[in-house]
Amino acid sequence: MQQNDTRDWSRDLPSSLNFSQEQVVFFIGHSLKSLYDDVLAADMPEHLKALVLKLEETYPP
């Protein structure tokens, strides 16, 4: 006779992927930084520079 075992076996398996929230945030932050480093290093397009200047004149920092 077959046993009907509805236990969740995933809870019994040890997990080597127990990251703390700080580790996850650190990893995601560094991944995003490496992905967008070239975007951040690029010059701002002229139309955006003009818009920023206009905004700074209207609303001084």
PDB file with one MODEL, atoms N, CA, C and O in Angstrom:
MODEL        1
ATOM      1  N   MET A   1       0.834  -1.182   0.000  1.00  0.00           N
ATOM      2  CA  MET A   1       0.000   0.000   0.000  1.00  0.00           C
ATOM      3  C   MET A   1       0.880   1.248   0.000  1.00  0.00           C
ATOM      4  O   MET A   1       1.864   1.328   0.736  1.00  0.00           O
ATOM      5  N   GLN A   2       0.520   2.203  -0.820  1.00  0.00           N
ATOM      6  CA  GLN A   2       1.308   3.431  -0.955  1.00  0.00           C
ATOM      7  C   GLN A   2       0.941   4.420   0.141  1.00  0.00           C
ATOM      8  O   GLN A   2      -0.229   4.621   0.467  1.00  0.00           O
ATOM      9  N   GLN A   3       1.987   5.031   0.699  1.00  0.00           N
ATOM     10  CA  GLN A   3       1.764   6.004   1.757  1.00  0.00           C
ATOM     11  C   GLN A   3       1.462   7.366   1.152  1.00  0.00           C
ATOM     12  O   GLN A   3       2.077   7.764   0.163  1.00  0.00           O
ATOM     13  N   ASN A   4       0.519   8.075   1.746  1.00  0.00           N
ATOM     14  CA  ASN A   4       0.195   9.423   1.290  1.00  0.00           C
ATOM     15  C   ASN A   4       0.907  10.409   2.208  1.00  0.00           C
ATOM     16  O   ASN A   4       0.387  10.772   3.263  1.00  0.00           O
ATOM     17  N   ASP A   5       2.094  10.839   1.802  1.00  0.00           N
ATOM     18  CA  ASP A   5       2.899  11.752   2.617  1.00  0.00           C
ATOM     19  C   ASP A   5       2.858  13.131   1.969  1.00  0.00           C
ATOM     20  O   ASP A   5       3.418  13.337   0.892  1.00  0.00           O
ATOM     21  N   THR A   6       2.199  14.060   2.623  1.00  0.00           N
ATOM     22  CA  THR A   6       2.061  15.408   2.065  1.00  0.00           C
ATOM     23  C   THR A   6       3.037  16.392   2.691  1.00  0.00           C
ATOM     24  O   THR A   6       2.852  17.604   2.583  1.00  0.00           O
ATOM     25  N   ARG A   7       4.063  15.887   3.337  1.00  0.00           N
ATOM     26  CA  ARG A   7       5.045  16.744   3.985  1.00  0.00           C
ATOM     27  C   ARG A   7       5.812  17.556   2.945  1.00  0.00           C
ATOM     28  O   ARG A   7       6.062  17.084   1.836  1.00  0.00           O
ATOM     29  N   ASP A   8       6.180  18.774   3.312  1.00  0.00           N
ATOM     30  CA  ASP A   8       6.950  19.640   2.415  1.00  0.00           C
ATOM     31  C   ASP A   8       8.430  19.276   2.543  1.00  0.00           C
ATOM     32  O   ASP A   8       9.082  19.648   3.518  1.00  0.00           O
ATOM     33  N   TRP A   9       8.954  18.552   1.558  1.00  0.00           N
ATOM     34  CA  TRP A   9      10.340  18.085   1.611  1.00  0.00           C
ATOM     35  C   TRP A   9      11.342  19.217   1.451  1.00  0.00           C
ATOM     36  O   TRP A   9      12.493  19.075   1.865  1.00  0.00           O
ATOM     37  N   SER A  10      10.939  20.328   0.867  1.00  0.00           N
ATOM     38  CA  SER A  10      11.887  21.429   0.672  1.00  0.00           C
ATOM     39  C   SER A  10      12.338  22.027   1.998  1.00  0.00           C
ATOM     40  O   SER A  10      13.430  22.588   2.087  1.00  0.00           O
ATOM     41  N   ARG A  11      11.513  21.914   3.017  1.00  0.00           N
ATOM     42  CA  ARG A  11      11.901  22.430   4.341  1.00  0.00           C
ATOM     43  C   ARG A  11      12.951  21.551   5.005  1.00  0.00           C
ATOM     44  O   ARG A  11      13.718  22.023   5.844  1.00  0.00           O
ATOM     45  N   ASP A  12      12.989  20.291   4.638  1.00  0.00           N
ATOM     46  CA  ASP A  12      13.932  19.355   5.249  1.00  0.00           C
ATOM     47  C   ASP A  12      15.314  19.411   4.603  1.00  0.00           C
ATOM     48  O   ASP A  12      16.294  18.965   5.200  1.00  0.00           O
ATOM     49  N   LEU A  13      15.399  19.948   3.404  1.00  0.00           N
ATOM     50  CA  LEU A  13      16.678  20.006   2.710  1.00  0.00           C
ATOM     51  C   LEU A  13      17.492  21.194   3.197  1.00  0.00           C
ATOM     52  O   LEU A  13      16.959  22.296   3.322  1.00  0.00           O
ATOM     53  N   PRO A  14      18.778  20.984   3.474  1.00  0.00           N
ATOM     54  CA  PRO A  14      19.603  22.126   3.885  1.00  0.00           C
ATOM     55  C   PRO A  14      19.807  23.071   2.716  1.00  0.00           C
ATOM     56  O   PRO A  14      19.972  22.638   1.576  1.00  0.00           O
ATOM     57  N   SER A  15      19.795  24.333   2.999  1.00  0.00           N
ATOM     58  CA  SER A  15      19.979  25.331   1.953  1.00  0.00           C
ATOM     59  C   SER A  15      21.308  26.036   2.158  1.00  0.00           C
ATOM     60  O   SER A  15      21.587  26.555   3.239  1.00  0.00           O
ATOM     61  N   SER A  16      22.122  26.050   1.117  1.00  0.00           N
ATOM     62  CA  SER A  16      23.397  26.761   1.200  1.00  0.00           C
ATOM     63  C   SER A  16      23.233  28.206   0.741  1.00  0.00           C
ATOM     64  O   SER A  16      24.211  28.952   0.703  1.00  0.00           O
ATOM     65  N   LEU A  17      22.027  28.607   0.397  1.00  0.00           N
ATOM     66  CA  LEU A  17      21.784  29.956  -0.103  1.00  0.00           C
ATOM     67  C   LEU A  17      21.067  30.802   0.941  1.00  0.00           C
ATOM     68  O   LEU A  17      20.047  31.424   0.644  1.00  0.00           O
ATOM     69  N   ASN A  18      21.579  30.828   2.126  1.00  0.00           N
ATOM     70  CA  ASN A  18      20.996  31.640   3.186  1.00  0.00           C
ATOM     71  C   ASN A  18      21.752  32.955   3.280  1.00  0.00           C
ATOM     72  O   ASN A  18      22.706  33.075   4.049  1.00  0.00           O
ATOM     73  N   PHE A  19      21.328  33.937   2.501  1.00  0.00           N
ATOM     74  CA  PHE A  19      21.973  35.235   2.497  1.00  0.00           C
ATOM     75  C   PHE A  19      21.258  36.168   3.461  1.00  0.00           C
ATOM     76  O   PHE A  19      20.035  36.123   3.596  1.00  0.00           O
ATOM     77  N   SER A  20      22.026  37.003   4.123  1.00  0.00           N
ATOM     78  CA  SER A  20      21.406  38.019   4.960  1.00  0.00           C
ATOM     79  C   SER A  20      20.921  39.148   4.057  1.00  0.00           C
ATOM     80  O   SER A  20      21.345  39.266   2.907  1.00  0.00           O
ATOM     81  N   GLN A  21      20.046  39.958   4.581  1.00  0.00           N
ATOM     82  CA  GLN A  21      19.516  41.069   3.793  1.00  0.00           C
ATOM     83  C   GLN A  21      20.639  42.020   3.395  1.00  0.00           C
ATOM     84  O   GLN A  21      20.621  42.567   2.293  1.00  0.00           O
ATOM     85  N   GLU A  22      21.618  42.223   4.278  1.00  0.00           N
ATOM     86  CA  GLU A  22      22.735  43.110   3.972  1.00  0.00           C
ATOM     87  C   GLU A  22      23.555  42.572   2.806  1.00  0.00           C
ATOM     88  O   GLU A  22      24.003  43.344   1.958  1.00  0.00           O
ATOM     89  N   GLN A  23      23.756  41.261   2.755  1.00  0.00           N
ATOM     90  CA  GLN A  23      24.505  40.666   1.659  1.00  0.00           C
ATOM     91  C   GLN A  23      23.760  40.821   0.338  1.00  0.00           C
ATOM     92  O   GLN A  23      24.368  41.090  -0.698  1.00  0.00           O
ATOM     93  N   VAL A  24      22.456  40.652   0.381  1.00  0.00           N
ATOM     94  CA  VAL A  24      21.649  40.789  -0.838  1.00  0.00           C
ATOM     95  C   VAL A  24      21.707  42.225  -1.341  1.00  0.00           C
ATOM     96  O   VAL A  24      21.899  42.454  -2.536  1.00  0.00           O
ATOM     97  N   VAL A  25      21.543  43.197  -0.443  1.00  0.00           N
ATOM     98  CA  VAL A  25      21.589  44.607  -0.825  1.00  0.00           C
ATOM     99  C   VAL A  25      22.970  44.950  -1.376  1.00  0.00           C
ATOM    100  O   VAL A  25      23.076  45.657  -2.377  1.00  0.00           O
ATOM    101  N   PHE A  26      24.022  44.460  -0.738  1.00  0.00           N
ATOM    102  CA  PHE A  26      25.389  44.700  -1.196  1.00  0.00           C
ATOM    103  C   PHE A  26      25.587  44.140  -2.601  1.00  0.00           C
ATOM    104  O   PHE A  26      26.124  44.823  -3.473  1.00  0.00           O
ATOM    105  N   PHE A  27      25.158  42.905  -2.821  1.00  0.00           N
ATOM    106  CA  PHE A  27      25.320  42.257  -4.115  1.00  0.00           C
ATOM    107  C   PHE A  27      24.544  42.986  -5.209  1.00  0.00           C
ATOM    108  O   PHE A  27      25.080  43.233  -6.289  1.00  0.00           O
ATOM    109  N   ILE A  28      23.298  43.329  -4.938  1.00  0.00           N
ATOM    110  CA  ILE A  28      22.478  44.032  -5.934  1.00  0.00           C
ATOM    111  C   ILE A  28      23.063  45.406  -6.224  1.00  0.00           C
ATOM    112  O   ILE A  28      23.123  45.823  -7.381  1.00  0.00           O
ATOM    113  N   GLY A  29      23.495  46.115  -5.183  1.00  0.00           N
ATOM    114  CA  GLY A  29      24.085  47.434  -5.377  1.00  0.00           C
ATOM    115  C   GLY A  29      25.319  47.393  -6.253  1.00  0.00           C
ATOM    116  O   GLY A  29      25.463  48.210  -7.162  1.00  0.00           O
ATOM    117  N   HIS A  30      26.206  46.455  -5.993  1.00  0.00           N
ATOM    118  CA  HIS A  30      27.423  46.351  -6.798  1.00  0.00           C
ATOM    119  C   HIS A  30      27.121  45.883  -8.218  1.00  0.00           C
ATOM    120  O   HIS A  30      27.782  46.306  -9.166  1.00  0.00           O
ATOM    121  N   SER A  31      26.138  45.024  -8.365  1.00  0.00           N
ATOM    122  CA  SER A  31      25.757  44.570  -9.705  1.00  0.00           C
ATOM    123  C   SER A  31      25.201  45.725 -10.526  1.00  0.00           C
ATOM    124  O   SER A  31      25.552  45.886 -11.695  1.00  0.00           O
ATOM    125  N   LEU A  32      24.332  46.529  -9.916  1.00  0.00           N
ATOM    126  CA  LEU A  32      23.771  47.680 -10.628  1.00  0.00           C
ATOM    127  C   LEU A  32      24.846  48.708 -10.946  1.00  0.00           C
ATOM    128  O   LEU A  32      24.847  49.289 -12.030  1.00  0.00           O
ATOM    129  N   LYS A  33      25.764  48.936 -10.005  1.00  0.00           N
ATOM    130  CA  LYS A  33      26.835  49.903 -10.232  1.00  0.00           C
ATOM    131  C   LYS A  33      27.703  49.468 -11.407  1.00  0.00           C
ATOM    132  O   LYS A  33      28.037  50.285 -12.265  1.00  0.00           O
ATOM    133  N   SER A  34      28.067  48.199 -11.456  1.00  0.00           N
ATOM    134  CA  SER A  34      28.901  47.733 -12.564  1.00  0.00           C
ATOM    135  C   SER A  34      28.140  47.784 -13.884  1.00  0.00           C
ATOM    136  O   SER A  34      28.736  47.991 -14.941  1.00  0.00           O
ATOM    137  N   LEU A  35      26.842  47.596 -13.824  1.00  0.00           N
ATOM    138  CA  LEU A  35      26.024  47.640 -15.033  1.00  0.00           C
ATOM    139  C   LEU A  35      25.901  49.060 -15.578  1.00  0.00           C
ATOM    140  O   LEU A  35      25.901  49.260 -16.793  1.00  0.00           O
ATOM    141  N   TYR A  36      25.797  50.048 -14.685  1.00  0.00           N
ATOM    142  CA  TYR A  36      25.536  51.420 -15.102  1.00  0.00           C
ATOM    143  C   TYR A  36      26.731  52.353 -14.973  1.00  0.00           C
ATOM    144  O   TYR A  36      26.570  53.563 -15.135  1.00  0.00           O
ATOM    145  N   ASP A  37      27.935  51.833 -14.684  1.00  0.00           N
ATOM    146  CA  ASP A  37      29.120  52.687 -14.572  1.00  0.00           C
ATOM    147  C   ASP A  37      29.366  53.499 -15.840  1.00  0.00           C
ATOM    148  O   ASP A  37      29.682  54.686 -15.767  1.00  0.00           O
ATOM    149  N   ASP A  38      29.224  52.868 -16.994  1.00  0.00           N
ATOM    150  CA  ASP A  38      29.468  53.586 -18.245  1.00  0.00           C
ATOM    151  C   ASP A  38      28.417  54.667 -18.489  1.00  0.00           C
ATOM    152  O   ASP A  38      28.728  55.713 -19.059  1.00  0.00           O
ATOM    153  N   VAL A  39      27.196  54.427 -18.068  1.00  0.00           N
ATOM    154  CA  VAL A  39      26.138  55.434 -18.217  1.00  0.00           C
ATOM    155  C   VAL A  39      26.432  56.635 -17.323  1.00  0.00           C
ATOM    156  O   VAL A  39      26.262  57.781 -17.739  1.00  0.00           O
ATOM    157  N   LEU A  40      26.870  56.370 -16.100  1.00  0.00           N
ATOM    158  CA  LEU A  40      27.171  57.454 -15.165  1.00  0.00           C
ATOM    159  C   LEU A  40      28.396  58.250 -15.599  1.00  0.00           C
ATOM    160  O   LEU A  40      28.479  59.449 -15.330  1.00  0.00           O
ATOM    161  N   ALA A  41      29.347  57.602 -16.267  1.00  0.00           N
ATOM    162  CA  ALA A  41      30.573  58.270 -16.692  1.00  0.00           C
ATOM    163  C   ALA A  41      30.371  59.080 -17.975  1.00  0.00           C
ATOM    164  O   ALA A  41      31.184  59.951 -18.284  1.00  0.00           O
ATOM    165  N   ALA A  42      29.318  58.812 -18.715  1.00  0.00           N
ATOM    166  CA  ALA A  42      29.079  59.500 -19.987  1.00  0.00           C
ATOM    167  C   ALA A  42      28.659  60.947 -19.744  1.00  0.00           C
ATOM    168  O   ALA A  42      28.083  61.281 -18.709  1.00  0.00           O
ATOM    169  N   ASP A  43      28.961  61.792 -20.722  1.00  0.00           N
ATOM    170  CA  ASP A  43      28.534  63.189 -20.648  1.00  0.00           C
ATOM    171  C   ASP A  43      27.017  63.283 -20.779  1.00  0.00           C
ATOM    172  O   ASP A  43      26.377  62.463 -21.437  1.00  0.00           O
ATOM    173  N   MET A  44      26.471  64.295 -20.139  1.00  0.00           N
ATOM    174  CA  MET A  44      25.034  64.528 -20.215  1.00  0.00           C
ATOM    175  C   MET A  44      24.708  65.123 -21.589  1.00  0.00           C
ATOM    176  O   MET A  44      25.417  66.017 -22.052  1.00  0.00           O
ATOM    177  N   PRO A  45      23.662  64.647 -22.238  1.00  0.00           N
ATOM    178  CA  PRO A  45      23.268  65.213 -23.533  1.00  0.00           C
ATOM    179  C   PRO A  45      22.946  66.702 -23.397  1.00  0.00           C
ATOM    180  O   PRO A  45      22.478  67.157 -22.353  1.00  0.00           O
ATOM    181  N   GLU A  46      23.204  67.450 -24.471  1.00  0.00           N
ATOM    182  CA  GLU A  46      23.045  68.908 -24.456  1.00  0.00           C
ATOM    183  C   GLU A  46      21.626  69.339 -24.090  1.00  0.00           C
ATOM    184  O   GLU A  46      21.454  70.298 -23.338  1.00  0.00           O
ATOM    185  N   HIS A  47      20.610  68.652 -24.606  1.00  0.00           N
ATOM    186  CA  HIS A  47      19.229  69.055 -24.299  1.00  0.00           C
ATOM    187  C   HIS A  47      18.921  68.882 -22.808  1.00  0.00           C
ATOM    188  O   HIS A  47      18.129  69.639 -22.247  1.00  0.00           O
ATOM    189  N   LEU A  48      19.543  67.889 -22.166  1.00  0.00           N
ATOM    190  CA  LEU A  48      19.340  67.725 -20.726  1.00  0.00           C
ATOM    191  C   LEU A  48      20.127  68.761 -19.930  1.00  0.00           C
ATOM    192  O   LEU A  48      19.668  69.225 -18.887  1.00  0.00           O
ATOM    193  N   LYS A  49      21.314  69.122 -20.420  1.00  0.00           N
ATOM    194  CA  LYS A  49      22.095  70.175 -19.760  1.00  0.00           C
ATOM    195  C   LYS A  49      21.316  71.486 -19.764  1.00  0.00           C
ATOM    196  O   LYS A  49      21.271  72.195 -18.759  1.00  0.00           O
ATOM    197  N   ALA A  50      20.701  71.802 -20.907  1.00  0.00           N
ATOM    198  CA  ALA A  50      19.919  73.031 -21.013  1.00  0.00           C
ATOM    199  C   ALA A  50      18.728  72.993 -20.054  1.00  0.00           C
ATOM    200  O   ALA A  50      18.402  74.000 -19.425  1.00  0.00           O
ATOM    201  N   LEU A  51      18.095  71.857 -19.945  1.00  0.00           N
ATOM    202  CA  LEU A  51      16.959  71.716 -19.037  1.00  0.00           C
ATOM    203  C   LEU A  51      17.395  71.882 -17.581  1.00  0.00           C
ATOM    204  O   LEU A  51      16.708  72.540 -16.800  1.00  0.00           O
ATOM    205  N   VAL A  52      18.526  71.294 -17.216  1.00  0.00           N
ATOM    206  CA  VAL A  52      19.033  71.420 -15.847  1.00  0.00           C
ATOM    207  C   VAL A  52      19.368  72.874 -15.539  1.00  0.00           C
ATOM    208  O   VAL A  52      19.046  73.367 -14.458  1.00  0.00           O
ATOM    209  N   LEU A  53      20.014  73.565 -16.479  1.00  0.00           N
ATOM    210  CA  LEU A  53      20.340  74.978 -16.269  1.00  0.00           C
ATOM    211  C   LEU A  53      19.081  75.810 -16.070  1.00  0.00           C
ATOM    212  O   LEU A  53      19.032  76.681 -15.202  1.00  0.00           O
ATOM    213  N   LYS A  54      18.067  75.537 -16.879  1.00  0.00           N
ATOM    214  CA  LYS A  54      16.805  76.262 -16.764  1.00  0.00           C
ATOM    215  C   LYS A  54      16.150  76.004 -15.405  1.00  0.00           C
ATOM    216  O   LYS A  54      15.637  76.927 -14.771  1.00  0.00           O
ATOM    217  N   LEU A  55      16.170  74.753 -14.966  1.00  0.00           N
ATOM    218  CA  LEU A  55      15.597  74.417 -13.661  1.00  0.00           C
ATOM    219  C   LEU A  55      16.382  75.065 -12.524  1.00  0.00           C
ATOM    220  O   LEU A  55      15.790  75.536 -11.553  1.00  0.00           O
ATOM    221  N   GLU A  56      17.708  75.091 -12.637  1.00  0.00           N
ATOM    222  CA  GLU A  56      18.531  75.711 -11.598  1.00  0.00           C
ATOM    223  C   GLU A  56      18.306  77.219 -11.529  1.00  0.00           C
ATOM    224  O   GLU A  56      18.367  77.808 -10.449  1.00  0.00           O
ATOM    225  N   GLU A  57      18.047  77.844 -12.675  1.00  0.00           N
ATOM    226  CA  GLU A  57      17.753  79.278 -12.675  1.00  0.00           C
ATOM    227  C   GLU A  57      16.400  79.545 -12.017  1.00  0.00           C
ATOM    228  O   GLU A  57      16.243  80.511 -11.271  1.00  0.00           O
ATOM    229  N   THR A  58      15.431  78.685 -12.299  1.00  0.00           N
ATOM    230  CA  THR A  58      14.092  78.849 -11.749  1.00  0.00           C
ATOM    231  C   THR A  58      14.044  78.487 -10.267  1.00  0.00           C
ATOM    232  O   THR A  58      13.412  79.180  -9.469  1.00  0.00           O
ATOM    233  N   TYR A  59      14.713  77.404  -9.910  1.00  0.00           N
ATOM    234  CA  TYR A  59      14.722  76.904  -8.524  1.00  0.00           C
ATOM    235  C   TYR A  59      16.168  76.735  -8.070  1.00  0.00           C
ATOM    236  O   TYR A  59      16.715  75.634  -8.146  1.00  0.00           O
ATOM    237  N   PRO A  60      16.795  77.817  -7.599  1.00  0.00           N
ATOM    238  CA  PRO A  60      18.203  77.723  -7.183  1.00  0.00           C
ATOM    239  C   PRO A  60      18.383  76.697  -6.057  1.00  0.00           C
ATOM    240  O   PRO A  60      17.530  76.568  -5.179  1.00  0.00           O
ATOM    241  N   PRO A  61      19.494  75.981  -6.097  1.00  0.00           N
ATOM    242  CA  PRO A  61      19.733  74.958  -5.055  1.00  0.00           C
ATOM    243  C   PRO A  61      19.943  75.560  -3.680  1.00  0.00           C
ATOM    244  O   PRO A  61      20.153  74.829  -2.712  1.00  0.00           O
TER     245      PRO A  61
ENDMDL
END
